[in-house]
């Protein structure tokens, strides 16, 4: 390989023609590079070989190609501008030393000792802020203590409290079910956790499974006993439905379904039970009639108008009841129900008023209206029910 002077290209090399107008830019750039070379900066040193070429050569490049002397070598071209630039930055060769870079620069910065920061003094708390802090601290401590207590109780309940006895109490008389049936409906046996079931859920399960039990209550007695208390349901009325007559208790609980209304119970006309099921509460298709039926059942018993054989709710403007199967008492609307029932009781009970009816009289007693003086006015129609 031939050694050619720096800045010369091998023979046969042709530069591409420059666009029109680029000659002036080339001349300007050549002049700038020459000026930069004199300043001693590394960037200016790279432009020195190109600026050393005569302007005539640059003018030739506009029109066509420029012939590079064969004395130029690749080594010289590679070492020309770069070696000059490197030399400009080395000590002892006319250039300024480079500043440390990379890890060396970071290491130098790390060795610089900064003055310690002054800590700001904490502002003293006001009485209100101190009180709030004490409250928050107390709440946190209380919550943590509550969690610990609940966890300890849960662990002790699961380990220590086991059922050893289940008893059945019947304070209101003999129950229509055997004790074994009640325990089976309860669903929990000896050896289970005393706190492993809910009281309300267990009570509902017994009431549904055994319809003729009413007022069912369950009690836990520490450390190991469960007490079941129940009373027998009492049949009170019969309400017609699509499936037959629903026999209900005093607490409006469906006890059974019969094809015909049983004798001795209060027959409810003008109202229908909605899909009655034994063990479930009674629900009427016309919901506005249910509170009236409930009030009549309770208030007639409390007033002493017993026995009642029938309650007619066909028209809410002409509510009536059949007393002792011989006197129909017309109450009218539900307004002033207490006054009307009290007035009717006085009329059908001998000796209460001068106009009280006898024990053998039959007919219809209308107590739905009052006179101008505000007192009740009773109208009696004998023999008509």
Secondary structure, 3 states (H helix, E strand, C coil): CCCCCCCCCCCCCCCCCCCCCHHHHHHHHHHHHHHHHHHCCHHHHHCHHHHHCCHHHHHHHHHCCCCCCCCCCHHHHHHHHHHHHHHHHCCCCCCCCCCCCCHHHHHHHHCCCCCCCCCCCCCCCCHHHHHHHHHHHHHHHHHHHHHHHHHHHHHHHHHCCECCEEEEECCCCCCCCCHHHHHHHHCCCCCCECCCCCHHHHHHHHHHHCCCEEEEEEEEECCCEEEEEEEECCEEEEEEECCEEEEEECCCEEEEEECCCCCCCEEEEEEEECCCCCCCECCECCHHHHHHHHHHHHHHHHHCCCCEEEEECCCCCCEEEEECCCEEEEEECCCCHHHHHHHHHHHHCCCCCCCCCCCCCCEEEEEEEECCCCCEEEEEEECCC
